[in-house]
Amino acid sequence: MSGTVLIVDDEENARHNITQFLVGSGYETIGAGTMEEARKILQQGAADVILLDIQLPDGYGPNLLIETASLPSRPPIILITAYGDIEIAVDAMKNGAFDFLQKPLNLIQVKQSVQRAMENVAMRRELAHLRQSQQSDLAFIIGSSPQMHQLLDAARRAAEASVSVLITGETGTGKEVLARAIYSVSPRSKSPFMDINCAAIQSTVLESELFGYEAGAFTSAEKRKLGLMEVADGGILFLDEISSMPLDIQAKLLRAIEEQAFRRVGGTNLIRVDVQVLAASNRSLPRLMEEGKFREDLYYRLKVLDLHVPPLRERKQDIPDLVGFFIRRNNQKMGMNVCDVTPPAMDALMAHNWPGNIRELRNVIERAMLFCDDAAIDLPHLPADLY
């Protein structure tokens, strides 16, 4: 794993030896003999990992831990300690040091510590990228209309309060994306987000998927299986198309939500969890309740907060923003450089009724870009039924 290591040590020979070894191991290095030099390099954001001597001519090395504590992405700091500095090193670890190494340095240990630190950096960057992707995906549903910003505000409140949420809307409006948006801004975002499409699972399997089962619960149950509600402990469970859930499982789900506890299929032990439940439906649950196909008590238990995602035909002012979002995303994915939509093409997009909602718009833009050899999407690039 490559990366840049800042070596802060006033002994030139020590810096040279470490540099030679790390460069030979595939890393880039920067040397600094004083705290001041190290600060300037850190301000430039040039270092991924820092090897830091404790005693420097112009300061006390561990002070750099305090100075950099507020940085949003402080590089992992590995302290280089002399014999007898163990107490200092332990205190530094409490202040955020990644590791410490004793002099005389064992270069194999240096490499191993740097490698672990680089893996830590890579993990943090991946998490940051994931969060950024989740935030970017909000554009899939939000746009700039006041009604959508009100929806997002309500979603944030639901995330903070960890209440049950019922998300309604037509197919393709972005209900699952909204659920993931709630998760991304939630205090639960470091715990699992587990989702299941109730319409895609056989009713005989759905209970086992939700609550798990014990070994021997049925013929093919050779070993214990954890259900999604158990795996999601501390996080969020998203039940898509909950209108398709059988009545008997609805009753078990209701009890599990109310008690935050359940039993695995074939089990007797009560398993307690802390799970926020989000549910989505593209069908009218009140109508299903009248038909006796959905439990009224479960409906109101889920509907602590009701978030309705409006169809695209009711928020056409968001179409230009959404089109821009899909063009940018497809440019990255497809290696293209489309940067605009001609007025006739935009007029056609604005006039369409979008029965498939945002999902249909996304597919239309992706198709148009496949046929677009110019800088702008024009009318001939769109499907014929749009004009």
Helices and strands as residue ranges (DSSP letters): E 4-8, H 12-24, E 28-32, H 35-43, E 49-53, E 55-56, E 59-60, H 63-67, E 77-81, H 86-94, E 99-102, H 107-136, G 137-140, H 146-161, E 165-168, H 175-184, E 193-197, G 198-200, H 203-211, E 212-213, E 225-226, H 228-231, E 236-240, G 242-244, H 247-259, E 261-262, E 271-272, E 276-281, H 285-290, H 296-302, E 305-308, G 312-314, G 316-318, H 319-334, E 340-341, H 343-351, H 357-370, E 376-377, G 379-381, G 384-386
